[in-house]
Amino acid sequence: MKNKKLIAISFFAIFSLSIFIAAISSSGSEHLISSQNESTSSANHDYYSKHWQKDKHQPPPPSSIENKLAELMTSRFLSNNDKMLALWSNYVSLRSTIAGLPFLDTIEVRFIKDKHAALQMFEGELKRTDTLSDAKRSLLQLLGSLYTATNQSTPLNESSIQLNSQILAIIKDTINSGNTTTEKSAVLVYSRLGYFGDSEEVIGNARASGILSPHEYAKEITYLIPLAKSSEDQNRLIGKLMGSGASPDIISAEISSAIQMPGYLSSLQHSAVNALSKNLKLFEPTFGTNENELGMIDAIQYTNWLSSRTELAHALGSNINPGDVYAKEILNSPNAPRKALSVMISQLSESAINSLAQQGKLETVKQIIDTYGARLKPDNPIQQMISEVNLKISSKLQNTK
């Protein structure tokens, strides 16, 4: 049951492509003010800082925070850069309470003009002993947002290279800070920035020390695979994924989820795609032991696994029709009606029904599902699913006559 909850998080959590948000740090905040309209910007900043300054021991109520954020972000008198500065100032004034977090989490580094000044601010805040753990997590994510990924077609300039080097050093220092919660946040940010010479060591040490669970370790390894460019590195990481200690259902879910990410498959070497395909086939998701139940997590997990197999086959050069794959799985599993039902209530149903119709097997599938329904109580929620599937099948049969 624990694994099912984890899988639900994996499928329904937004894998948080916005894992890196942006922020600023109090020391040297004046560097963030644009040189243009400096006097006006400074005056506006002073207004907001004084107007919103609160005693740190008496944080304002949530509604007040929301109003302040809305007022600031919709201001016509501040540049985006100065809004970020004002957000930082208000966070600093409330740093010892959770009331400061909304200001910190609203900052976006893309609006910050002086990235090096922001870096100093983040680092200084991370080193403070009175900075909350949640704030440190946000600060680490903001540091990650400052990092510029290398692009072979457009080499980084010297300033970006220097900034990247400093960011990695700060995150690495935080990994060894001695605070388990903060160390975990640092590991997760570091692992998403790229494939470095010590990436596998950092993640492996976090797993060995218990900072990362087997599931979390498997997720980070899965994410890291396409970032490693050589087939040797990618295949080694796939081997570590399979030996991660995570359950087969978790590994299957992570691979299926990753394959849906834009650019994931195209970043893999052919041998790595082949290795993932072979291993995914071995990790077919399982349904619950109670045949009178069909959880949506089980259904989604199974259909994602099935569609991922066809995507891997296509990446390997196969011209196989996805509907034929789905139809074959259904017909080869007459004693596993929940497989058929999962496919037929999902977005895979149209291609599966078309393939089954061409093979003249729709009646066979209807019989598999109806036989299953006959074993269930009339008030079982699955009966509604069966009725919907039968309508789809009947409609297709009528159209093919």
PEKAMO-V331205 format. One record per residue. N is the residue number from 1. RES is the residue in one letter. PHI is phi in degrees with one decimal (999 if undefined). PSI is psi in degrees with one decimal (NA if undefined). D_FIRST is the distance of its C-alpha to the first C-alpha in whole Angstrom. Layout:
BEGIN
((N RES PHI PSI D_FIRST) (N RES PHI PSI D_FIRST))
END
This chain:
BEGIN
((1 M 999 -36.6 0) (2 K -60.7 -42.6 4) (3 N -62.2 -37.3 5) (4 K -62.8 -39.3 5) (5 K -65.8 -39.9 7) (6 L -63.6 -39.9 9) (7 I -64.9 -38.3 10) (8 A -60.3 -41.8 11) (9 I -62.5 -43.4 13) (10 S -60.9 -37.8 14) (11 F -83.1 -34.9 15) (12 F -104.2 -9.6 16) (13 A -76.9 137.1 18) (14 I -77.7 85.1 21) (15 F -28.4 0.2 21) (16 S 62.1 48.0 24) (17 L -53.3 -18.3 27) (18 S -97.4 42.7 29) (19 I -66.0 -26.0 27) (20 F -107.9 104.4 31) (21 I -100.8 173.8 33) (22 A -117.2 149.2 36) (23 A -151.1 -178.8 38) (24 I -136.2 161.6 41) (25 S -125.7 148.9 43) (26 S -63.3 -39.7 45) (27 S -68.1 126.9 48) (28 G 76.6 24.5 50) (29 S -67.2 -19.0 49) (30 E -65.0 -21.3 52) (31 H -67.5 -18.5 52) (32 L -82.2 -11.9 49) (33 I -76.2 130.1 52) (34 S -61.2 143.5 54) (35 S -67.0 -24.8 57) (36 Q -82.1 139.2 58) (37 N 55.1 38.9 59) (38 E -61.5 -42.2 58) (39 S -66.1 -41.4 60) (40 T -65.3 -44.4 58) (41 S -62.6 -43.5 55) (42 S -62.9 -41.0 56) (43 A -63.4 -43.4 57) (44 N -63.9 -40.7 54) (45 H -62.7 -43.8 52) (46 D -60.7 -40.2 53) (47 Y -59.5 -49.6 53) (48 Y -67.0 -39.5 50) (49 S -62.9 -46.2 49) (50 K -72.1 -40.4 51) (51 H -63.6 -31.5 50) (52 W -107.4 4.4 47) (53 Q -65.6 130.9 47) (54 K -130.6 153.8 46) (55 D -65.4 127.5 46) (56 K -63.1 -20.3 43) (57 H -89.0 -6.7 42) (58 Q -130.2 75.1 42) (59 P -64.5 147.2 40) (60 P -68.9 157.4 40) (61 P -66.9 158.2 38) (62 P -53.7 -39.6 35) (63 S -63.1 -36.2 38) (64 S -66.6 -41.2 40) (65 I -60.8 -46.5 39) (66 E -60.0 -41.8 38) (67 N -65.1 -40.7 41) (68 K -65.4 -42.7 42) (69 L -61.7 -44.5 40) (70 A -63.8 -41.8 41) (71 E -63.6 -43.4 45) (72 L -66.9 -48.5 45) (73 M -71.7 -18.8 43) (74 T -101.7 5.2 45) (75 S -62.8 136.7 48) (76 R -93.4 -3.1 51) (77 F -99.7 -10.3 53) (78 L -113.8 141.7 51) (79 S -73.6 164.4 50) (80 N -58.9 -38.3 46) (81 N -61.7 -42.7 47) (82 D -73.5 -27.9 48) (83 K -63.4 -40.7 45) (84 M -64.0 -39.0 43) (85 L -64.0 -42.9 46) (86 A -65.1 -39.3 46) (87 L -59.7 -44.1 42) (88 W -63.7 -44.2 42) (89 S -59.7 -40.3 45) (90 N -72.3 -34.6 43) (91 Y -61.5 -47.2 40) (92 V -58.9 -39.2 42) (93 S -68.8 -17.3 44) (94 L -121.6 18.9 40) (95 R -59.1 -26.9 39) (96 S -86.1 2.1 38) (97 T -128.1 160.8 36) (98 I -69.2 -13.4 33) (99 A -64.1 -20.7 35) (100 G -79.9 -19.3 37) (101 L -61.8 -42.0 33) (102 P -57.9 -35.3 34) (103 F -67.5 -43.0 37) (104 L -64.4 -43.0 36) (105 D -75.2 -10.8 33) (106 T -88.5 -15.6 36) (107 I -67.5 137.7 38) (108 E -123.0 121.1 38) (109 V -66.5 -20.8 40) (110 R -64.7 -18.9 41) (111 F -93.8 -3.1 44) (112 I -88.8 127.3 45) (113 K -81.9 -42.6 48) (114 D -100.2 92.8 48) (115 K -66.8 -34.5 45) (116 H -68.7 -38.1 47) (117 A -65.2 -40.7 47) (118 A -61.3 -40.6 44) (119 L -58.7 -45.3 43) (120 Q -62.5 -38.4 45) (121 M -66.5 -45.9 43) (122 F -60.3 -46.1 40) (123 E -61.8 -44.5 41) (124 G -60.8 -40.6 43) (125 E -68.7 -37.1 40) (126 L -61.7 -33.3 37) (127 K -82.7 -12.5 40) (128 R -69.5 142.0 40) (129 T -79.8 -18.6 39) (130 D -97.6 8.5 38) (131 T -79.5 127.5 36) (132 L -63.9 152.5 33) (133 S -60.2 -40.5 30) (134 D -64.1 -36.1 28) (135 A -68.7 -38.1 32) (136 K -64.5 -37.4 32) (137 R -61.6 -45.4 29) (138 S -64.1 -39.8 31) (139 L -62.9 -39.4 34) (140 L -66.2 -38.9 32) (141 Q -65.8 -36.6 31) (142 L -67.6 -38.0 35) (143 L -60.1 -42.4 36) (144 G -60.5 -34.7 34) (145 S -69.4 -25.6 35) (146 L -75.1 -20.3 39) (147 Y -71.3 136.5 38) (148 T -105.4 117.1 40) (149 A -66.2 143.0 38) (150 T -72.2 140.8 41) (151 N -131.0 119.6 42) (152 Q -60.6 -32.4 45) (153 S -77.6 -25.3 47) (154 T -130.4 94.1 47) (155 P -60.2 147.1 48) (156 L -74.8 147.2 47) (157 N -78.7 171.6 50) (158 E -61.5 -38.0 51) (159 S -63.7 -43.3 50) (160 S -67.5 -38.4 46) (161 I -62.2 -43.4 46) (162 Q -64.9 -43.4 47) (163 L -62.5 -44.9 44) (164 N -58.5 -43.8 42) (165 S -62.0 -41.2 43) (166 Q -67.2 -40.7 43) (167 I -60.4 -48.8 39) (168 L -60.8 -40.2 38) (169 A -64.5 -41.8 40) (170 I -64.9 -44.4 38) (171 I -64.6 -41.3 35) (172 K -63.0 -39.8 35) (173 D -62.4 -38.5 37) (174 T -68.3 -32.3 34) (175 I -59.9 -30.3 32) (176 N -102.8 27.0 34) (177 S -76.6 -20.4 34) (178 G 94.5 -7.2 32) (179 N -101.7 113.3 30) (180 T -58.0 -43.6 26) (181 T -62.9 -46.4 25) (182 T -69.8 -37.2 28) (183 E -60.4 -41.2 28) (184 K -63.0 -44.7 25) (185 S -59.4 -41.1 26) (186 A -67.0 -41.4 29) (187 V -61.4 -45.1 27) (188 L -65.1 -36.4 25) (189 V -70.7 -45.7 29) (190 Y -59.6 -41.3 30) (191 S -68.7 -20.4 28) (192 R -93.7 -8.2 29) (193 L -80.5 -21.6 32) (194 G 158.9 178.0 33) (195 Y -99.9 108.5 33) (196 F -107.9 170.6 36) (197 G -59.3 -27.1 37) (198 D -110.5 11.5 35) (199 S -57.9 -47.6 31) (200 E -65.1 -36.5 30) (201 E -66.5 -44.0 31) (202 V -61.4 -47.8 30) (203 I -68.5 -39.6 26) (204 G -63.8 -41.2 26) (205 N -65.4 -38.1 28) (206 A -64.8 -36.9 25) (207 R -69.4 -44.6 22) (208 A -63.9 -34.2 24) (209 S -86.0 -5.1 25) (210 G 88.2 2.0 21) (211 I -65.0 -38.3 22) (212 L -108.4 137.3 20) (213 S -77.7 166.6 16) (214 P -54.9 -39.4 16) (215 H -64.6 -46.4 14) (216 E -64.6 -38.3 17) (217 Y -63.5 -44.6 19) (218 A -61.4 -40.6 18) (219 K -62.2 -45.9 19) (220 E -67.8 -38.0 22) (221 I -63.8 -43.2 23) (222 T -59.6 -42.3 23) (223 Y -66.8 -33.5 25) (224 L -76.3 -26.1 27) (225 I -51.0 -52.9 28) (226 P -72.3 -16.6 31) (227 L -75.4 -24.1 32) (228 A -81.8 124.3 33) (229 K -84.1 -33.1 36) (230 S -82.5 151.1 37) (231 S -63.7 -34.1 36) (232 E -62.4 -47.3 36) (233 D -66.1 -42.9 34) (234 Q -62.9 -42.9 31) (235 N -69.5 -34.6 31) (236 R -64.8 -41.5 30) (237 L -64.6 -38.4 28) (238 I -61.8 -40.0 26) (239 G -61.4 -39.2 26) (240 K -69.2 -33.4 25) (241 L -63.1 -45.6 22) (242 M -66.2 -27.7 21) (243 G -102.2 22.5 21) (244 S -71.0 -19.9 19) (245 G 92.0 -7.1 17) (246 A -74.0 156.0 14) (247 S -69.3 156.2 12) (248 P -54.0 -38.8 14) (249 D -62.3 -40.5 11) (250 I -66.6 -46.4 12) (251 I -61.4 -44.6 16) (252 S -59.7 -44.0 16) (253 A -64.7 -41.6 15) (254 E -67.1 -42.3 17) (255 I -63.8 -47.0 20) (256 S -60.9 -41.1 20) (257 S -67.4 -42.7 20) (258 A -64.5 -38.4 23) (259 I -61.7 -26.9 25) (260 Q -77.1 -12.6 25) (261 M -72.5 133.8 27) (262 P -56.6 130.0 30) (263 G 82.8 -3.2 32) (264 Y -64.6 -57.4 29) (265 L -64.4 -38.2 31) (266 S -68.6 -15.6 34) (267 S -90.6 -3.3 34) (268 L -94.3 144.3 33) (269 Q -71.6 155.6 35) (270 H -56.5 -41.8 36) (271 S -65.9 -32.3 34) (272 A -71.1 -40.1 31) (273 V -61.4 -43.0 30) (274 N -62.7 -41.3 31) (275 A -65.8 -42.4 29) (276 L -63.2 -40.9 26) (277 S -61.9 -46.4 27) (278 K -64.5 -42.3 27) (279 N -72.3 -37.6 24) (280 L -63.1 -36.9 22) (281 K -61.1 -30.4 23) (282 L -78.6 -18.5 21) (283 F -106.5 52.1 18) (284 E -64.7 128.4 17) (285 P -63.2 151.4 14) (286 T -106.9 153.8 12) (287 F -95.8 163.6 11) (288 G -61.4 157.3 9) (289 T -71.2 -22.5 11) (290 N -84.1 108.3 13) (291 E -69.1 -11.6 16) (292 N -84.0 3.7 16) (293 E -127.8 143.5 14) (294 L -136.6 95.4 14) (295 G -73.2 145.1 11) (296 M -63.8 -31.1 13) (297 I -63.0 -44.9 11) (298 D -59.9 -45.2 11) (299 A -64.6 -45.8 15) (300 I -64.7 -42.9 16) (301 Q -59.4 -44.2 14) (302 Y -68.1 -46.4 16) (303 T -69.1 -33.3 19) (304 N -65.7 -40.6 19) (305 W -60.2 -43.8 19) (306 L -66.3 -46.1 22) (307 S -68.8 -32.7 24) (308 S -66.0 -35.2 24) (309 R -61.7 -40.7 25) (310 T -70.2 -35.8 28) (311 E -65.5 -39.0 29) (312 L -66.4 -38.6 29) (313 A -62.9 -41.8 31) (314 H -64.8 -38.6 33) (315 A -65.5 -23.9 33) (316 L -89.5 2.7 35) (317 G 100.5 5.5 37) (318 S -76.9 145.3 36) (319 N -102.1 19.3 38) (320 I -60.5 140.8 35) (321 N -79.5 121.0 34) (322 P -53.0 -39.9 31) (323 G -60.0 -34.4 31) (324 D -66.3 -36.0 32) (325 V -66.0 -45.1 29) (326 Y -65.3 -42.2 27) (327 A -62.8 -41.8 29) (328 K -62.6 -42.6 29) (329 E -61.3 -40.7 26) (330 I -67.1 -48.2 26) (331 L -68.7 -28.7 29) (332 N -84.2 -0.6 28) (333 S -129.6 57.5 24) (334 P -63.2 -23.1 26) (335 N -94.8 9.8 24) (336 A -127.0 67.9 21) (337 P -61.4 -22.9 22) (338 R -68.4 -24.3 18) (339 K -65.2 -49.2 19) (340 A -60.7 -44.0 23) (341 L -65.7 -40.3 22) (342 S -60.3 -43.4 19) (343 V -67.2 -43.5 22) (344 M -74.3 -14.9 25) (345 I -102.7 2.6 23) (346 S -102.9 -178.8 23) (347 Q -71.4 -7.3 26) (348 L -82.9 -9.3 26) (349 S -61.3 -40.4 27) (350 E -61.3 -48.8 31) (351 S -68.4 -33.3 32) (352 A -66.9 -45.1 30) (353 I -63.6 -41.6 32) (354 N -60.9 -43.0 35) (355 S -66.6 -43.6 35) (356 L -63.9 -37.6 34) (357 A -64.9 -42.2 37) (358 Q -63.1 -31.0 39) (359 Q -88.3 -6.0 38) (360 G 69.9 32.5 39) (361 K -113.7 10.1 35) (362 L -62.6 -40.4 34) (363 E -63.1 -36.0 35) (364 T -62.3 -43.9 33) (365 V -67.9 -38.0 30) (366 K -60.7 -39.3 31) (367 Q -67.1 -39.9 31) (368 I -59.6 -45.9 28) (369 I -71.7 -40.8 26) (370 D -66.3 -37.8 28) (371 T -62.7 -39.1 28) (372 Y -64.5 -44.9 24) (373 G -62.0 -32.8 25) (374 A -66.9 -22.7 27) (375 R -86.0 -10.6 25) (376 L -96.5 156.6 23) (377 K -68.1 149.8 24) (378 P -58.5 -30.0 26) (379 D -93.5 7.9 24) (380 N -67.1 131.2 21) (381 P -56.4 -23.9 20) (382 I -65.0 -25.3 20) (383 Q -60.4 -35.2 24) (384 Q -65.1 -40.9 25) (385 M -61.6 -43.6 23) (386 I -62.2 -40.7 25) (387 S -61.9 -42.5 28) (388 E -64.8 -41.0 28) (389 V -65.9 -41.1 28) (390 N -63.3 -34.5 31) (391 L -64.4 -41.6 33) (392 K -61.6 -45.9 32) (393 I -66.1 -44.2 33) (394 S -61.6 -40.7 36) (395 S -62.3 -42.7 37) (396 K -67.4 -41.0 37) (397 L -62.7 -39.9 39) (398 Q -66.6 -38.9 42) (399 N -72.7 -20.4 42) (400 T -94.7 -3.0 43) (401 K -76.6 NA 45))
END
